[in-house]
Amino acid sequence: MELAVMLSLASVIGYVAMRFRLPLVMAYLLAGVALSSYHVSDLAVLHTLPEIGIAFVLFLIGMELNLSEIRSLGRPIIFATFFQIVMSSVAGFFLASFFGFAGTEAMILGLSLGFASTIVIVKMLSDKRDTASLYGKLSIGILLVEDLVAIIAMVAITGNLISFGFSTELIQPLFIFALKAVGLIVITFFVSRYVLPPLFNRVAKSVELLFLAAITWCFIFTALALFAGFSVVIGAFLAGVALASSPYQIQIQAKVKPIRDFFVALFFIYIGSQVDFGGMRDSLPLILGFTALALLLKPFAYLVGLSFFKFRKRTLFYTALNLTQVSEFSLIIVLLAVQHGFASDAALAIIAGSAVLSIMISSTMLNHSETIYAFMKPFVARFQKREAIDILPEAVLPSFSKHVVVIGADRVGKVVIEHLRKANIETVVLDYNPTTVRALRADGYHVLYGDVSDSEVIDNLQLETAHLVISTASGMRDSLALLDACKRKGVKAQVIVRTVDASQEEALKLAGADYVIFPERVSGDFLVSKLEDEWPNLHFSE
C-alpha cells in the first residue's frame, strides 16, 4: 500500500512534469515533498528500499570506474575538482558559522556543499545522449573524483575520525580501523583477481544467472563491509570496483540499471520526504544561502579551475553548468553525521532543503542549457585562454577540396575512414576522444579534436568544399548542430547523420539530412539484399 501511494503520486506528478518538459527527478522530489507532512519517514518502505537504491548506485559507479578516462583528462579533472571542493567547503563553513553552527558540524555542512549529484548528472547526460561528449567525459570524471572524496568522508565519519583533538586512547581504535580498511581493499583485489573471473565464466552462459550472481556478490560484500564496521555505501562501491574489469561488465550493468532506476526513484522520494517544513522555516535563510552557493559559486569555481587547461568556452560552460547541485551524497554524509552524533537534525533539514531546491533548479537549467549558454557566452568567454585547444593541440590542416568529413571515428566511423584511405580519398576526421585522436594522428590521418556541437570546431572542418559529410554521432543535438552549420554555410555536400531513435528520422531529414542511418533498419536492409542475392542458391534440408 505504501508503494502504491508513493509511486502513484510520483507517476501523476511525473506525467505533469513530462508535459511541461521538466526532468522526472523533479517529479520524484516533489512527490516526496508532498508526502513529507504525513510522517512518511515512519513508513517501512523508506527504511529499507532507498538504502538498496544507494547500494545499487554505488555498485554501478564502482563498476563503471574507468581509470583510463580519468588518466586521459586527469590533470584538469583532479585540479578542478579539489579546487571546487576547497572553495565550496570554505564558503559553506563560514556561512554555516555565521548562522550559529560551530566546529565539526559547520565543517560537515561546508564539506557537504562540495559534491554534485551523480544520479542527476548521469541521468541528464544519458537522456541527452551526451555521456561521450567532451564535457560529458569531464563531468563524469569529476563526479568520480568527487564520489571518491565523499566515500573517504563517509569512512571518516563512520570511523569516528573527524573529531577535533587527538589523544593516546584513539591510537588503538585508529590502528584497528586502518587494518580493517586495508583488509577490505586487499579482499576486493584478491577476489576480483582470483575468485570472481572463474565464477562468472561458469555462470555467464545464462544471462539470468549472471545477473543473479552479480547481485548476490554485491549483497554479500556489502554485508561483509557492514560486519567490519563500514557503511553500505563503502561495501557496495568496493563490490562494484571488483567487477570493473570483468568482461561481463556491460551485461551486468544492462540488467542492474532498470532495477536501480526503480530504487533511485524511491531514493529521490525519500530525499523529498526529508524536507521538514518546520525546520525549514527556521533555517530558510541558510537553505537559500547554500542553494545560491551551489548554483553560483560551484560553477564559477569550475570555470576558474578548468580555464587553466585551455578548454574552449563551450566546454567550460557545459561542464560547470552540469555540476550545480547539492548532492545525494551530501545528504548521506549529513545523515551519517547525525547518526554518529557529529551533526543535529537542523543540519539535516538544511541539507535536505538545499538538495531538493538546487536539484530542481539545476535540472530545469540543464533542460534549457542552449538558451542559457547564448546569454552567458560573453561572460564565459573571459575564462577561455588565448589559443584554447581543449586538451590536444589543434591540427594544422591543408586546404581540401572534394574531401569527405567523418565525424566520430569509433565503431562505424573507424570502418568508414579505413575504407576511404584504401580508396585514396582525402578525409578529415573529427573525434572527441583524446586517445582515439592521438592514435589516428600517429597513423597519418587528418584529425581534429573536439565536439561536433561546438561551432568553433565545425568551422575548421572546411565543410564548404566537402564532397560528402558523414556523422556517426548518435545524439540528436549533435546532428542538429551539424545540419544547422551546413545550412548556414551553404554546404552543397550530401550529409549523412545517424540516429538510434526511429522517431527522430523525419525531424533530421526536415533539418537537411540527405540520409539518416538507423542501425536496425540498415541491418534489415542488408539482410534483405543478401537474401535477394543468395535466394536462388539457398538449399534447405528436409
VOMI-284646 format. One line per field, with one value per residue (C-alpha): x negated, z negated, y negated. Coordinates in nm, 3 decimals, padded with zeros to 5 digits, m for minus. Example, Ala and Ser with C-alpha at 12.3 -4.5 7.8 and 13.67 -1.06 7.14 Angstrom:
// VOMI-284646
c1 = [m01.230, m01.367]
c3 = [m00.780, m00.714]
c2 = [00.450, 00.106]
END
This chain:
// VOMI-284646
c1 = [00.000, m00.285, m00.449, m00.116, m00.060, m00.416, m00.451, m00.102, m00.179, m00.521, m00.364, m00.095, m00.344, m00.585, m00.323, m00.267, m00.645, m00.678, m00.405, m00.593, m00.924, m01.066, m01.304, m01.146, m01.382, m01.172, m00.860, m01.017, m01.138, m00.800, m00.625, m00.848, m00.788, m00.411, m00.433, m00.669, m00.389, m00.236, m00.535, m00.643, m00.979, m00.794, m00.698, m00.870, m00.931, m01.157, m01.356, m01.497, m01.437, m01.613, m01.925, m01.913, m01.892, m02.204, m02.378, m02.286, m02.402, m02.738, m02.770, m02.733, m02.962, m03.230, m03.176, m03.199, m03.516, m03.719, m04.069, m04.175, m03.912, m04.048, m04.405, m04.339, m04.182, m04.345, m04.510, m04.215, m03.966, m04.164, m04.274, m03.928, m03.756, m03.974, m03.977, m03.596, m03.566, m03.802, m03.626, m03.277, m03.372, m03.535, m03.242, m02.990, m03.182, m03.183, m02.818, m02.718, m02.933, m02.767, m02.428, m02.537, m02.678, m03.019, m03.315, m03.262, m02.900, m02.991, m03.277, m03.043, m02.789, m03.063, m03.204, m02.859, m02.832, m03.130, m02.957, m02.732, m02.457, m02.591, m02.239, m02.103, m02.401, m02.437, m02.061, m02.055, m02.361, m02.205, m01.873, m02.059, m02.295, m02.588, m02.786, m03.050, m03.087, m03.393, m03.201, m03.022, m03.356, m03.482, m03.161, m03.172, m03.542, m03.483, m03.192, m03.413, m03.673, m03.401, m03.249, m03.585, m03.629, m03.273, m03.340, m03.657, m03.447, m03.193, m03.473, m03.600, m03.253, m03.167, m03.513, m03.486, m03.793, m03.675, m03.660, m03.883, m04.171, m04.374, m04.458, m04.650, m04.319, m04.242, m04.557, m04.429, m04.086, m04.255, m04.503, m04.226, m04.019, m04.316, m04.375, m04.009, m04.022, m04.340, m04.193, m03.874, m04.074, m04.302, m03.997, m03.848, m04.168, m04.211, m03.851, m03.841, m04.163, m04.126, m03.769, m03.518, m03.662, m03.629, m03.299, m03.143, m03.288, m03.086, m02.755, m02.781, m02.613, m02.285, m02.220, m01.967, m02.214, m02.487, m02.261, m02.170, m02.536, m02.628, m02.353, m02.448, m02.811, m02.702, m02.494, m02.750, m03.036, m02.820, m02.721, m03.091, m03.165, m02.881, m03.014, m03.357, m03.205, m03.179, m02.865, m02.653, m02.798, m03.156, m03.069, m02.859, m03.121, m03.406, m03.183, m03.142, m03.515, m03.582, m03.378, m03.514, m03.749, m03.506, m03.435, m03.069, m03.053, m02.824, m02.575, m02.559, m02.509, m02.232, m02.043, m02.107, m02.029, m01.649, m01.625, m01.850, m01.619, m01.322, m01.507, m01.654, m01.302, m01.226, m01.552, m01.452, m01.109, m01.293, m01.509, m01.197, m01.033, m01.319, m01.209, m01.090, m00.878, m00.901, m01.280, m01.294, m01.108, m01.371, m01.661, m01.525, m01.796, m02.073, m01.892, m01.866, m02.231, m02.351, m02.138, m02.282, m02.637, m02.561, m02.411, m02.662, m02.986, m03.037, m03.010, m03.231, m03.493, m03.484, m03.512, m03.823, m03.973, m03.923, m04.026, m04.392, m04.382, m04.288, m03.933, m03.705, m03.426, m03.153, m03.322, m03.384, m03.021, m02.853, m03.085, m03.030, m02.652, m02.630, m02.774, m02.534, m02.354, m02.379, m02.433, m02.255, m02.599, m02.572, m02.252, m02.412, m02.714, m02.497, m02.272, m02.579, m02.700, m02.362, m02.368, m02.719, m02.649, m02.852, m02.553, m02.200, m01.862, m01.870, m02.176, m01.992, m01.690, m01.921, m02.097, m01.771, m01.607, m01.914, m01.942, m01.577, m01.580, m01.916, m01.836, m01.503, m01.656, m01.964, m01.758, m01.548, m01.863, m02.012, m01.693, m01.738, m02.118, m02.138, m01.937, m02.142, m02.467, m02.364, m02.305, m02.618, m02.863, m03.027, m03.089, m03.220, m03.449, m03.657, m03.766, m03.879, m04.252, m04.401, m04.470, m04.219, m04.269, m04.051, m04.343, m04.510, m04.693, m04.490, m04.595, m04.714, m04.514, m04.596, m04.329, m04.098, m03.856, m03.611, m03.711, m03.499, m03.430, m03.378, m03.254, m03.319, m03.595, m03.469, m03.299, m03.116, m03.340, m03.660, m03.544, m03.449, m03.780, m03.978, m03.778, m03.830, m04.205, m04.222, m04.030, m04.279, m04.004, m04.108, m03.940, m03.907, m03.808, m03.655, m03.652, m03.620, m03.823, m04.185, m04.318, m04.148, m04.272, m04.633, m04.620, m04.470, m04.719, m05.001, m04.858, m04.870, m04.504, m04.397, m04.212, m04.056, m03.979, m03.653, m03.275, m03.058, m02.810, m03.086, m03.053, m03.421, m03.524, m03.283, m03.434, m03.765, m03.620, m03.614, m03.255, m03.210, m03.442, m03.349, m03.203, m03.041, m02.976, m02.920, m02.834, m02.825, m02.733, m02.403, m02.295, m02.005, m02.153, m02.488, m02.319, m02.102, m02.405, m02.588, m02.289, m02.238, m02.606, m02.579, m02.272, m02.438, m02.750, m02.554, m02.718, m02.649, m02.776, m02.549, m02.507, m02.459, m02.370, m02.290, m02.011, m01.927, m01.561, m01.343, m01.104, m01.381, m01.440, m01.180, m01.295, m01.656, m01.551, m01.348, m01.659, m01.856, m01.991, m02.012, m02.027, m01.971, m02.148, m01.924, m02.126, m01.831, m01.698, m02.045, m02.084, m01.741, m01.818, m02.149, m01.981, m01.712, m01.974, m02.169, m01.852, m01.769, m02.121, m02.157, m01.799, m01.829, m02.137, m01.993, m01.918, m01.701, m01.740, m01.416]
c3 = [00.000, m00.083, 00.253, 00.432, 00.279, 00.338, 00.693, 00.793, 00.671, 00.842, 01.168, 01.170, 01.096, 01.345, 01.620, 01.549, 01.547, 01.879, 02.036, 01.929, 02.044, 01.691, 01.570, 01.392, 01.099, 01.007, 01.003, 00.760, 00.532, 00.537, 00.458, 00.154, 00.051, 00.085, m00.142, m00.396, m00.606, m00.657, m00.853, m00.572, m00.745, m00.968, m00.668, m00.638, m00.264, m00.328, m00.594, m00.354, 00.017, 00.059, m00.104, 00.150, 00.419, 00.279, 00.281, 00.647, 00.748, 00.578, 00.712, 01.067, 01.001, 00.879, 01.181, 01.418, 01.256, 01.570, 01.466, 01.829, 01.863, 01.557, 01.680, 02.025, 01.872, 01.534, 01.452, 01.528, 01.361, 01.039, 01.014, 01.086, 00.850, 00.550, 00.626, 00.623, 00.313, 00.118, 00.232, 00.163, m00.170, m00.299, m00.183, m00.330, m00.660, m00.703, m00.601, m00.850, m01.120, m01.054, m01.122, m01.452, m01.365, m01.509, m01.495, m01.342, m01.243, m01.045, m00.882, m00.777, m00.638, m00.440, m00.306, m00.201, 00.033, 00.236, 00.406, 00.714, 00.777, 00.958, 01.018, 01.162, 01.389, 01.522, 01.582, 01.767, 01.977, 02.065, 02.159, 02.390, 02.508, 02.419, 02.200, 02.472, 02.540, 02.412, 02.144, 02.058, 02.007, 01.793, 01.587, 01.527, 01.442, 01.192, 01.042, 00.995, 00.807, 00.601, 00.520, 00.404, 00.178, 00.046, m00.030, m00.221, m00.418, m00.497, m00.618, m00.841, m00.989, m01.042, m01.187, m01.428, m01.270, m01.234, m01.596, m01.677, m01.903, m01.949, m02.243, m02.308, m02.367, m01.996, m01.877, m01.917, m01.751, m01.468, m01.417, m01.412, m01.173, m00.939, m00.942, m00.860, m00.571, m00.429, m00.477, m00.289, 00.002, 00.012, 00.016, 00.301, 00.505, 00.430, 00.508, 00.828, 00.947, 00.847, 00.740, 00.950, 01.302, 01.292, 01.106, 01.360, 01.650, 01.529, 01.479, 01.784, 02.012, 01.852, 01.854, 01.575, 01.357, 01.437, 01.314, 01.000, 00.927, 00.964, 00.724, 00.483, 00.489, 00.424, 00.119, m00.022, m00.006, m00.139, m00.432, m00.493, m00.496, m00.743, m00.965, m00.958, m01.076, m00.744, m00.577, m00.295, m00.052, m00.113, m00.066, 00.247, 00.406, 00.349, 00.473, 00.798, 00.823, 00.801, 01.122, 01.305, 01.519, 01.575, 01.940, 01.837, 01.702, 01.978, 01.948, 01.570, 01.597, 01.854, 01.614, 01.297, 01.431, 01.471, 01.114, 00.999, 01.167, 00.967, 00.637, 00.733, 00.783, 00.427, 00.314, 00.455, 00.299, m00.025, 00.019, 00.077, m00.227, m00.446, m00.396, m00.736, m00.677, m01.045, m01.039, m00.700, m00.830, m01.098, m00.860, m00.537, m00.504, m00.533, m00.290, m00.036, m00.101, m00.044, 00.269, 00.402, 00.336, 00.520, 00.821, 00.843, 00.657, 00.767, 01.144, 01.101, 00.926, 01.212, 01.471, 01.295, 01.230, 01.583, 01.755, 01.676, 01.916, 02.237, 02.277, 02.511, 02.364, 02.464, 02.290, 01.984, 01.966, 02.008, 01.762, 01.500, 01.554, 01.502, 01.151, 00.984, 00.717, 00.359, 00.396, 00.265, 00.122, m00.079, m00.237, m00.309, m00.470, m00.697, m00.777, m00.887, m01.087, m01.267, m01.343, m01.490, m01.689, m01.480, m01.350, m01.453, m01.288, m01.195, m00.975, m00.807, m00.737, m00.582, m00.351, m00.255, m00.169, 00.023, 00.211, 00.318, 00.421, 00.601, 00.789, 00.908, 01.029, 01.176, 01.367, 01.521, 01.615, 01.783, 01.987, 02.117, 02.140, 02.500, 02.416, 02.103, 02.297, 02.561, 02.280, 02.078, 02.367, 02.331, 01.959, 02.008, 02.288, 02.025, 01.887, 02.223, 02.262, 02.582, 02.816, 02.636, 02.764, 02.548, 02.424, 02.758, 02.988, 03.291, 03.609, 03.893, 04.192, 04.556, 04.783, 04.912, 05.199, 05.272, 04.946, 04.707, 04.350, 04.099, 03.752, 03.496, 03.553, 03.324, 03.448, 03.767, 03.824, 03.799, 04.071, 04.295, 04.265, 04.327, 04.646, 04.759, 04.704, 04.916, 05.190, 05.171, 05.083, 04.881, 04.538, 04.242, 03.914, 03.602, 03.273, 02.903, 02.757, 02.691, 02.710, 03.045, 03.183, 03.084, 03.238, 03.567, 03.593, 03.539, 03.831, 04.055, 04.059, 04.061, 03.729, 03.534, 03.166, 03.026, 03.003, 03.316, 03.136, 03.083, 03.363, 03.336, 03.407, 03.701, 03.861, 03.905, 04.097, 04.434, 04.492, 04.777, 05.006, 04.885, 05.123, 04.850, 04.477, 04.259, 03.889, 03.677, 03.362, 03.229, 03.026, 03.171, 03.057, 03.224, 03.553, 03.549, 03.471, 03.772, 04.005, 03.888, 03.956, 04.304, 04.377, 04.257, 04.463, 04.774, 04.789, 05.117, 05.000, 04.922, 04.544, 04.369, 03.999, 03.753, 03.502, 03.252, 03.238, 03.546, 03.438, 03.497, 03.859, 04.009, 03.799, 03.914, 04.279, 04.238, 04.085, 04.401, 04.374, 04.708, 04.545, 04.187, 04.060, 03.831, 03.728, 03.705, 04.046, 04.203, 04.068, 04.204, 04.547, 04.559, 04.470, 04.737, 05.002, 04.911, 04.931, 05.274, 05.399, 05.248, 05.254, 05.581, 05.440, 05.098, 05.025, 04.735, 04.581, 04.528]
c2 = [00.000, m00.236, m00.167, m00.209, m00.555, m00.677, m00.551, m00.666, m01.016, m01.012, m00.888, m01.159, m01.436, m01.276, m01.295, m01.665, m01.723, m01.542, m01.757, m02.070, m01.916, m01.912, m01.638, m01.341, m01.390, m01.693, m01.476, m01.230, m01.508, m01.683, m01.355, m01.320, m01.682, m01.629, m01.325, m01.484, m01.634, m01.286, m01.148, m00.917, m00.874, m00.625, m00.408, m00.071, m00.122, m00.421, m00.241, 00.018, m00.037, m00.376, m00.228, 00.057, m00.214, m00.380, m00.041, 00.018, m00.332, m00.286, 00.068, m00.065, m00.363, m00.124, 00.100, m00.198, m00.332, m00.392, m00.488, m00.543, m00.817, m00.996, m00.942, m01.094, m01.405, m01.353, m01.684, m01.913, m01.679, m01.638, m02.001, m02.146, m01.902, m01.974, m02.347, m02.349, m02.130, m02.358, m02.677, m02.542, m02.383, m02.702, m02.919, m02.673, m02.656, m03.034, m03.064, m02.791, m02.954, m03.290, m03.129, m02.978, m02.636, m02.564, m02.327, m01.984, m02.049, m02.363, m02.172, m01.888, m02.135, m02.310, m01.983, m01.859, m02.156, m02.034, m01.740, m01.737, m01.485, m01.178, m01.044, m01.371, m01.439, m01.085, m01.070, m01.405, m01.315, m00.979, m01.140, m01.380, m01.102, m01.328, m01.090, m01.055, m01.430, m01.614, m01.799, m01.474, m01.298, m01.585, m01.585, m01.210, m01.220, m01.500, m01.306, m01.001, m01.204, m01.375, m01.036, m00.906, m01.211, m01.165, m00.799, m00.896, m01.147, m00.873, m00.647, m00.929, m00.981, m00.614, m00.554, m00.849, m01.010, m01.370, m01.488, m01.780, m01.691, m01.374, m01.151, m00.829, m00.649, m00.688, m00.511, m00.155, m00.215, m00.405, m00.123, 00.138, m00.075, m00.116, 00.260, 00.324, 00.074, 00.230, 00.577, 00.484, 00.340, 00.646, 00.875, 00.670, 00.704, 01.076, 01.167, 00.959, 01.123, 01.486, 01.568, 01.373, 01.438, 01.822, 01.797, 01.559, 01.758, 02.055, 01.873, 01.643, 01.899, 01.790, 01.416, 01.458, 01.648, 01.392, 01.114, 01.308, 01.384, 01.014, 00.901, 01.179, 01.064, 00.705, 00.800, 01.047, 00.799, 00.516, 00.739, 00.811, 00.437, 00.379, 00.659, 00.490, 00.163, m00.022, m00.159, m00.020, m00.272, m00.155, 00.212, 00.158, m00.068, 00.181, 00.465, 00.271, 00.196, 00.571, 00.617, 00.311, 00.520, 00.808, 00.895, 00.929, 00.574, 00.443, 00.730, 00.689, 00.313, 00.356, 00.583, 00.383, 00.034, 00.077, 00.206, m00.076, m00.329, m00.197, m00.219, m00.557, m00.691, m00.582, m00.740, m01.080, m01.044, m00.976, m01.289, m01.497, m01.341, m01.462, m01.822, m01.935, m02.245, m02.337, m02.312, m02.484, m02.788, m02.833, m02.769, m02.918, m03.189, m02.926, m02.690, m02.972, m03.064, m02.707, m02.678, m03.004, m02.881, m02.556, m02.735, m03.022, m02.954, m02.592, m02.658, m02.966, m02.750, m02.501, m02.778, m02.906, m02.563, m02.428, m02.754, m02.682, m02.388, m02.569, m02.442, m02.630, m02.838, m02.597, m02.305, m02.523, m02.634, m02.295, m02.122, m02.392, m02.401, m02.025, m02.043, m02.286, m02.085, m01.975, m01.602, m01.295, m01.214, m01.536, m01.406, m01.068, m01.236, m01.450, m01.152, m00.957, m01.258, m01.281, m00.908, m00.935, m01.250, m01.497, m01.697, m01.787, m01.734, m02.104, m02.039, m01.752, m01.977, m02.239, m01.994, m01.820, m02.153, m02.273, m01.942, m01.944, m02.311, m02.302, m01.976, m02.117, m02.443, m02.274, m02.016, m02.292, m02.486, m02.179, m02.138, m02.494, m02.490, m02.620, m02.931, m02.997, m02.949, m03.203, m03.456, m03.369, m03.330, m03.678, m03.616, m03.261, m03.382, m03.565, m03.229, m03.093, m03.120, m03.251, m02.960, m02.737, m02.382, m02.151, m01.934, m01.846, m02.088, m02.187, m02.008, m02.228, m02.108, m02.178, m02.321, m02.050, m02.023, m01.740, m01.570, m01.361, m01.477, m01.195, m01.285, m01.012, m00.756, m00.482, m00.161, m00.269, m00.571, m00.369, m00.129, m00.424, m00.609, m00.290, m00.232, m00.592, m00.563, m00.245, m00.430, m00.723, m00.971, m01.278, m01.264, m01.499, m01.330, m01.488, m01.298, m01.390, m01.101, m01.212, m00.855, m00.796, m01.129, m01.058, m00.709, m00.834, m01.120, m00.871, m00.669, m00.976, m01.078, m01.444, m01.459, m01.745, m01.711, m01.844, m01.826, m01.843, m02.072, m02.331, m02.588, m02.684, m02.325, m02.287, m02.598, m02.413, m02.116, m02.301, m02.192, m02.440, m02.243, m01.893, m01.635, m01.424, m01.467, m01.158, m01.185, m00.870, m01.068, m00.934, m01.239, m01.439, m01.770, m01.695, m01.605, m01.916, m02.134, m01.988, m02.029, m02.386, m02.464, m02.310, m02.521, m02.843, m02.778, m02.682, m02.341, m02.159, m01.820, m01.527, m01.499, m01.164, m01.153, m00.877, m00.821, m00.548, m00.653, m00.593, m00.870, m01.129, m01.033, m01.265, m01.561, m01.510, m01.495, m01.814, m01.976, m01.898, m01.543, m01.361, m01.019, m00.902, m00.592, m00.390, m00.080, 00.160, 00.057, 00.073, 00.427, 00.522, 00.372, 00.557, 00.887, 00.835, 00.757, 01.070, 01.280, 01.134, 01.207, 01.552, 01.685, 01.884, 02.062, 02.143, 02.508, 02.621, 02.962, 03.154]
END
